[in-house]
Amino acid sequence: MKTLSTLVMAAVLTTGCTSAATHRADVQDDSADRVTVGTVQKEIYMGMSGAEVASVLGSPNIVSTDGDRNEVWIYDKFATDAAYSKSNTGLLGLVVGTSGDVGAGGLGLKTYSSGAESRSQRTLTVVVKFDSEQRVRDFAYHTSRF
């Protein structure tokens, strides 16, 4: 009986159990080149040239002009994060036959599945306004996550 207990314990300990958080970390894109609120707050300032803004934030999605014919750059970023995790767990157990024969029982492996899915969306809009000398005169940003 002690050998059977050891087998059952070994089966439980060696089966795969991975959490949804671990699977999400494996598939999530944490690219360093993403435009973030922190980048805007830390790197963008009044008086910057357009070339400096482009080196920090990249090319804008939209280039427009305001009422005074000065350039306005708009960065509009959307992202959807999705992660799915599935884990299978095996459990070694004693299978007992119904006929009562000694040979009708045995050891069997039962597999159980579990999973989780997570989806979220985030947006970041950055508006950079330039003066007549192509220097940043104002900037604003808005972010949301849902």
C-alpha positions as CSV (number, residue, x, y, z in Angstrom):
1,M,0.0,0.0,0.0
2,K,2.9,2.3,0.7
3,T,4.1,1.8,-2.9
4,L,0.7,2.8,-4.2
5,S,0.7,6.0,-2.1
6,T,4.2,6.8,-3.5
7,L,3.0,6.3,-7.1
8,V,-0.1,8.4,-6.6
9,M,2.0,11.2,-5.0
10,A,4.5,11.1,-7.8
11,A,1.8,11.3,-10.5
12,V,0.2,14.3,-8.8
13,L,3.5,16.2,-8.5
14,T,4.7,15.5,-12.0
15,T,1.5,16.5,-13.9
16,G,1.5,19.9,-15.6
17,C,-0.2,22.8,-13.6
18,T,0.4,26.2,-15.2
19,S,-1.5,29.2,-14.1
20,A,-3.3,31.6,-16.5
21,A,-0.9,34.4,-15.4
22,T,2.1,32.3,-16.4
23,H,0.6,31.7,-19.9
24,R,-0.3,35.4,-20.3
25,A,3.3,36.4,-19.5
26,D,4.5,34.0,-22.2
27,V,2.3,35.5,-24.9
28,Q,2.1,39.2,-23.9
29,D,3.9,41.8,-26.1
30,D,5.8,44.2,-23.9
31,S,7.7,45.9,-26.7
32,A,10.0,48.7,-25.6
33,D,9.2,50.7,-28.8
34,R,5.6,51.3,-27.9
35,V,4.4,54.9,-27.4
36,T,3.3,55.2,-23.7
37,V,2.0,57.9,-21.4
38,G,5.3,57.7,-19.5
39,T,7.2,58.4,-22.7
40,V,5.1,61.5,-23.4
41,Q,5.4,62.8,-19.9
42,K,9.1,62.2,-19.6
43,E,10.3,63.0,-23.1
44,I,8.1,65.7,-24.7
45,Y,8.5,69.3,-23.7
46,M,7.7,72.8,-25.0
47,G,10.1,74.2,-27.5
48,M,11.1,70.8,-28.9
49,S,11.6,70.6,-32.7
50,G,9.5,68.3,-34.9
51,A,12.5,66.1,-35.6
52,E,13.0,65.6,-31.8
53,V,9.4,64.7,-31.4
54,A,9.6,62.2,-34.3
55,S,12.7,60.6,-32.8
56,V,10.8,60.0,-29.5
57,L,7.3,59.1,-30.7
58,G,7.9,58.1,-34.3
59,S,5.8,59.2,-37.2
60,P,2.3,60.6,-36.3
61,N,-0.9,58.9,-37.6
62,I,-2.4,62.2,-38.6
63,V,-0.8,65.5,-39.6
64,S,-3.2,68.5,-39.8
65,T,-3.2,72.3,-39.3
66,D,-4.9,74.5,-36.8
67,G,-6.8,77.8,-37.4
68,D,-3.5,79.7,-37.6
69,R,-2.1,77.2,-40.2
70,N,0.4,75.7,-37.7
71,E,1.0,71.9,-37.8
72,V,-0.7,69.6,-35.4
73,W,0.5,66.0,-35.1
74,I,-1.8,63.3,-33.7
75,Y,-0.7,59.9,-32.5
76,D,-3.7,57.6,-32.1
77,K,-2.7,54.2,-30.8
78,F,-5.1,51.2,-30.1
79,A,-4.2,47.8,-28.7
80,T,-6.1,44.7,-27.8
81,D,-4.5,42.3,-25.4
82,A,-5.8,38.8,-25.5
83,A,-4.5,35.8,-23.7
84,Y,-5.8,32.2,-23.4
85,S,-4.5,29.7,-21.0
86,K,-5.2,26.0,-20.9
87,S,-3.8,23.5,-18.5
88,N,-4.2,19.7,-18.3
89,T,-3.8,17.9,-15.0
90,G,-3.5,14.1,-14.7
91,L,-4.4,12.2,-11.6
92,L,-3.3,8.7,-11.1
93,G,-5.8,6.6,-9.2
94,L,-6.9,3.2,-8.4
95,V,-9.6,1.8,-10.7
96,V,-11.7,-0.8,-9.0
97,G,-13.7,-3.3,-11.2
98,T,-17.3,-3.9,-10.5
99,S,-17.2,-7.7,-10.9
100,G,-15.3,-8.3,-7.7
101,D,-12.5,-10.1,-9.4
102,V,-9.0,-9.3,-8.2
103,G,-7.9,-8.8,-11.9
104,A,-10.7,-6.4,-12.7
105,G,-9.0,-3.4,-10.9
106,G,-5.9,-1.5,-11.8
107,L,-4.2,1.9,-12.0
108,G,-5.5,4.5,-14.4
109,L,-4.7,8.1,-15.3
110,K,-7.6,10.7,-15.4
111,T,-6.9,14.0,-17.2
112,Y,-8.7,17.2,-16.2
113,S,-8.6,20.4,-18.2
114,S,-9.1,24.0,-17.1
115,G,-8.6,27.3,-18.9
116,A,-9.0,31.0,-18.7
117,E,-9.3,33.9,-21.2
118,S,-8.6,37.5,-20.8
119,R,-9.2,40.4,-23.2
120,S,-8.6,44.1,-22.7
121,Q,-8.3,47.2,-24.9
122,R,-6.3,50.3,-24.4
123,T,-6.0,53.6,-26.3
124,L,-3.6,56.4,-26.3
125,T,-4.1,59.7,-28.1
126,V,-1.3,62.3,-28.2
127,V,-1.8,65.7,-29.8
128,V,1.3,67.8,-30.4
129,K,0.8,71.4,-31.6
130,F,3.6,73.4,-33.2
131,D,4.2,77.1,-33.6
132,S,5.2,78.9,-36.7
133,E,8.8,78.0,-36.2
134,Q,8.0,74.2,-36.0
135,R,8.6,74.1,-32.2
136,V,6.2,72.4,-29.8
137,R,3.9,75.1,-28.3
138,D,1.5,72.7,-26.6
139,F,0.8,69.0,-26.2
140,A,-1.9,66.9,-24.6
141,Y,-2.7,63.2,-24.2
142,H,-5.5,60.9,-23.2
143,T,-5.4,57.2,-22.3
144,S,-8.0,54.7,-21.5
145,R,-8.2,51.0,-20.7
146,F,-11.2,48.8,-20.8
